[in-house]
Amino acid sequence: MTATIQVTDLRKSFGDNAVLQGVTFEVRRGEIFALLGSNGAGKTTTINILSTLLAADSGSAALAGHDVAAEAGKVRQAISLTGQFAAVDEILTGRENLELIAVLRRERAPKQVATDLLARFGLTEAADRRAGTYSGGMKRRLDIAMSLVGTPEIIFLDEPTTGLDPEGRLEVWKTVKELADGGTTILLTTQYLDEAEALAGRIAILHGGTIIANGTLAELKAMFPPATVEYVEKQPTLEEIFLAITGSTSSAATTGTTTGTKTGTTTGKEA
């Protein structure tokens, strides 16, 4: 499968603070790739370099066949960036937000682009309401819809579910999966391990300025020694309780086992 994002030995320091110390990875076309790391690990710095907002000290990166440093204009045409917080104009309606971006992207039919995206993201009924009245999940869906104006090949999602309630997170997860199914390449940064597990085809862990692990979930699990199996009472998580009480019908909300059933878990002890 073709690599849409290629990053080689990327380095960046701020004064005496070396944030990136040789980051290397690649993302295949149509893949959801999760970049994990604690606060300050360099996730956002990496995204900012790849999206041409920040210059690297050394190393190289190519997106959709274009060098980030030498062909910044072509890179910007191929990408879209959704930051940690929804960048919608809350004074404008959902439709007006989309039409504005379509005009800025020089789309030939901005009104039709807005109408199509509102329908795609389930926002048609709320289209003519001010975005400031939207729930967190709706704002995030609108934000991602705005990112799709111009049909970018690559979307960067920098901690897209920060601050969202459980239902809002599930809405965004569904949207991200649909985008990848449609062939869009997605680089996702997150601090939520369950989010990476639910969405990503491959996962990289950024720590100490470098990628210390990179692979599928199964490959990462294989890095650990075999574990003994113990049987414990599986209690529902707070998220499962919340979604059950509020009547959510999302399939992602019903995957937990029922209280009191026996479920195999691992202890982390060597067999």
Phi and psi in degrees as a GROMACS rama.xvg file:
@    title "Ramachandran Plot"
@    xaxis  label "Phi"
@    yaxis  label "Psi"
@TYPE xy
-68.5112  136.774  THR-2
-83.0861  121.364  ALA-3
-89.0585  -29.8372  THR-4
-122.297  124.975  ILE-5
-126.69  119.91  GLN-6
-122.538  128.309  VAL-7
-131.962  116.945  THR-8
52.4879  45.2374  ASP-9
-73.4038  131.037  LEU-10
-133.187  140.546  ARG-11
-155.14  129.949  LYS-12
-125.243  149.38  SER-13
-119.333  99.9125  PHE-14
65.8186  -125.981  GLY-15
-88.3419  -0.25162  ASP-16
-94.1114  106.261  ASN-17
-85.0449  101.638  ALA-18
-80.2913  -47.6825  VAL-19
-113.902  128.679  LEU-20
-127.049  48.1278  GLN-21
105.817  57.6399  GLY-22
-85.1243  127.314  VAL-23
-136.187  127.484  THR-24
-167.722  169.703  PHE-25
-140.162  153.947  GLU-26
-125.529  129.683  VAL-27
-83.0057  158.667  ARG-28
-62.018  131.768  ARG-29
76.4939  12.7169  GLY-30
-99.5942  149.774  GLU-31
-100.153  115.895  ILE-32
-115.275  122.4  PHE-33
-101.417  130.711  ALA-34
-108.652  110.671  LEU-35
-100.304  152.406  LEU-36
171.842  154.514  GLY-37
-74.411  174.312  SER-38
-57.2695  132.414  ASN-39
84.0607  3.91764  GLY-40
-72.1347  -21.798  ALA-41
112.681  11.953  GLY-42
-62.1538  -51.5136  LYS-43
-68.0092  -34.7797  THR-44
-60.5697  -42.9051  THR-45
-61.2963  -46.5481  THR-46
-60.7366  -43.2598  ILE-47
-64.2194  -35.682  ASN-48
-69.1602  -44.9046  ILE-49
-67.0487  -28.9327  LEU-50
-93.144  13.0593  SER-51
70.3129  15.0612  THR-52
-83.9711  -14.7942  LEU-53
-146.559  140.58  LEU-54
-91.2748  137.59  ALA-55
-77.4678  153.442  ALA-56
-73.7761  -36.7427  ASP-57
-162.366  174.991  SER-58
93.6634  -178.942  GLY-59
-142.527  158.25  SER-60
-151.531  139.646  ALA-61
-131.552  133.5  ALA-62
-123.108  127.139  LEU-63
51.5133  35.5612  ALA-64
84.378  3.7815  GLY-65
-113.758  133.548  HIS-66
-70.8587  130.069  ASP-67
-62.3363  -39.2938  VAL-68
-79.8053  -42.1363  ALA-69
-88.1806  -24.4118  ALA-70
-129.039  51.251  GLU-71
-58.3274  -38.746  ALA-72
-61.9798  -44.1874  GLY-73
-68.7215  -34.631  LYS-74
-62.8886  -44.4597  VAL-75
-62.5564  -32.1568  ARG-76
-69.4527  -23.647  GLN-77
-95.6682  -9.12771  ALA-78
-123.724  168.168  ILE-79
-145.815  146.467  SER-80
-124.373  126.76  LEU-81
-114.618  115.332  THR-82
-79.1706  -170.202  GLY-83
-69.0167  -22.7339  GLN-84
-128.037  141.59  PHE-85
-57.2748  127.866  ALA-86
-100.618  40.8634  ALA-87
-88.2296  152.237  VAL-88
-86.0233  110.674  ASP-89
-72.9997  -13.8718  GLU-90
-78.7219  -32.7438  ILE-91
-81.8023  159.62  LEU-92
-76.9747  169.673  THR-93
-58.9243  -43.0573  GLY-94
-63.2639  -43.0663  ARG-95
-65.7037  -36.1552  GLU-96
-59.8217  -47.0625  ASN-97
-67.9176  -40.9661  LEU-98
-64.4312  -37.1056  GLU-99
-61.9869  -46.52  LEU-100
-65.2094  -37.5273  ILE-101
-63.5831  -38.5339  ALA-102
-66.1429  -44.161  VAL-103
-64.8707  -30.9046  LEU-104
-84.4746  0.2814  ARG-105
62.392  39.0844  ARG-106
-71.8239  144.978  GLU-107
-71.6589  -31.9555  ARG-108
-130.363  75.2895  ALA-109
-59.4082  -35.4394  PRO-110
-66.1601  -41.5394  LYS-111
-68.9072  -38.5991  GLN-112
-58.6594  -45.3518  VAL-113
-63.2667  -44.1506  ALA-114
-61.5231  -43.7534  THR-115
-64.4156  -42.6348  ASP-116
-71.6695  -35.8191  LEU-117
-60.6933  -41.663  LEU-118
-68.1803  -42.1905  ALA-119
-61.7672  -35.1348  ARG-120
-102.84  15.349  PHE-121
65.7328  35.3539  GLY-122
-117.038  12.0265  LEU-123
-59.744  -44.5834  THR-124
-65.967  -27.3251  GLU-125
-99.3666  8.59797  ALA-126
-57.6755  -37.4614  ALA-127
-102.749  15.8899  ASP-128
-94.6265  150.195  ARG-129
-61.9007  138.428  ARG-130
-62.7344  -22.5029  ALA-131
-64.9321  -17.4303  GLY-132
-92.0127  -3.11439  THR-133
-75.4004  153.462  TYR-134
-71.8191  168.82  SER-135
-58.972  -42.5288  GLY-136
-65.3291  -38.9303  GLY-137
-66.5856  -40.9346  MET-138
-61.6171  -40.4195  LYS-139
-66.9168  -39.4146  ARG-140
-64.1505  -40.757  ARG-141
-63.1819  -41.9565  LEU-142
-59.5636  -44.7298  ASP-143
-68.677  -37.3753  ILE-144
-59.9571  -41.3545  ALA-145
-62.7056  -32.047  MET-146
-68.2354  -22.4455  SER-147
-88.0333  -7.51616  LEU-148
-61.1549  126.657  VAL-149
93.0756  3.12514  GLY-150
46.4981  64.2336  THR-151
-66.4608  149.079  PRO-152
-74.8344  -31.2886  GLU-153
-129.103  135.463  ILE-154
-123.223  130.061  ILE-155
-98.447  124.643  PHE-156
-116.184  105.978  LEU-157
-95.0462  101.144  ASP-158
48.1853  62.9528  GLU-159
-68.131  -18.4568  PRO-160
-109.046  14.2912  THR-161
-59.0178  126.521  THR-162
83.4014  0.130882  GLY-163
-88.3237  151.238  LEU-164
-77.3891  169.751  ASP-165
-55.1878  -40.9201  PRO-166
-67.3128  -38.0433  GLU-167
-64.184  -39.4363  GLY-168
-61.2298  -43.385  ARG-169
-64.8334  -36.1469  LEU-170
-60.8837  -45.828  GLU-171
-67.3275  -40.6964  VAL-172
-57.5506  -45.2081  TRP-173
-60.6574  -42.5064  LYS-174
-63.709  -43.7818  THR-175
-62.8923  -43.0183  VAL-176
-61.8407  -41.0747  LYS-177
-64.5478  -37.9144  GLU-178
-63.36  -44.9271  LEU-179
-65.3989  -38.9842  ALA-180
-61.1402  -28.4536  ASP-181
-84.7458  1.9736  GLY-182
101.156  0.762659  GLY-183
-77.6262  135.606  THR-184
-85.886  131.054  THR-185
-126.959  126.014  ILE-186
-107.787  116.562  LEU-187
-113.323  127.889  LEU-188
-106.877  141.675  THR-189
-158.843  155.77  THR-190
-103.655  -5.18452  GLN-191
-93.2131  112.525  TYR-192
-65.3755  -35.7303  LEU-193
-66.6497  -30.3739  ASP-194
-66.5272  -46.4821  GLU-195
-62.6374  -39.9197  ALA-196
-65.3367  -36.7616  GLU-197
-76.5622  -30.1242  ALA-198
-108.314  -40.4115  LEU-199
-84.0084  139.955  ALA-200
-78.4368  -36.0793  GLY-201
-136.322  152.698  ARG-202
-132.816  134.44  ILE-203
-120.196  141.009  ALA-204
-109.444  118.45  ILE-205
-98.4725  120.104  LEU-206
-151.251  134.579  HIS-207
63.9823  25.7639  GLY-208
85.3949  2.72023  GLY-209
-137.759  164.256  THR-210
-83.1523  114.446  ILE-211
-97.265  -12.8897  ILE-212
-155.892  144.537  ALA-213
-156.092  122.449  ASN-214
168.412  -174.824  GLY-215
-71.8406  167.327  THR-216
-59.2631  -41.7832  LEU-217
-62.8201  -40.1567  ALA-218
-66.63  -38.8851  GLU-219
-67.3337  -39.6381  LEU-220
-64.0215  -33.3612  LYS-221
-69.0054  -13.7648  ALA-222
-72.6075  -17.2746  MET-223
-97.7178  153.794  PHE-224
-68.0912  158.289  PRO-225
-56.9403  149.006  PRO-226
-121.717  148.029  ALA-227
-73.4295  152.869  THR-228
-102.989  128.339  VAL-229
-122.22  152.484  GLU-230
-106.963  126.399  TYR-231
-131.009  161.313  VAL-232
-73.8058  119.371  GLU-233
-85.8575  114.774  LYS-234
-94.8406  146.847  GLN-235
-65.7734  146.788  PRO-236
-75.9329  164.467  THR-237
-62.1842  -34.9884  LEU-238
-64.7797  -41.9417  GLU-239
-63.6015  -40.5138  GLU-240
-62.316  -46.1824  ILE-241
-59.9028  -46.8256  PHE-242
-68.7949  -33.4914  LEU-243
-68.5551  -42.5302  ALA-244
-66.5474  -37.7712  ILE-245
-83.8865  -2.40405  THR-246
79.772  24.6986  GLY-247
-63.605  141.23  SER-248
-108.94  7.87677  THR-249
-64.4542  138.328  SER-250
-62.5032  -31.5034  SER-251
-66.9232  -20.5987  ALA-252
-88.4765  -8.40187  ALA-253
-115.025  16.1422  THR-254
-85.5461  -12.4282  THR-255
-69.4804  151.496  GLY-256
-79.8994  158.557  THR-257
-73.3866  144.688  THR-258
-54.778  133.138  THR-259
93.0468  -10.27  GLY-260
-80.8634  157.268  THR-261
-87.6211  127.632  LYS-262
-131.349  135.173  THR-263
-73.7099  133.542  GLY-264
-133.383  161.931  THR-265
-106.336  149.377  THR-266
-100.248  -14.5398  THR-267
87.6669  -0.546115  GLY-268
-81.8113  147.518  LYS-269
-71.7001  141.439  GLU-270
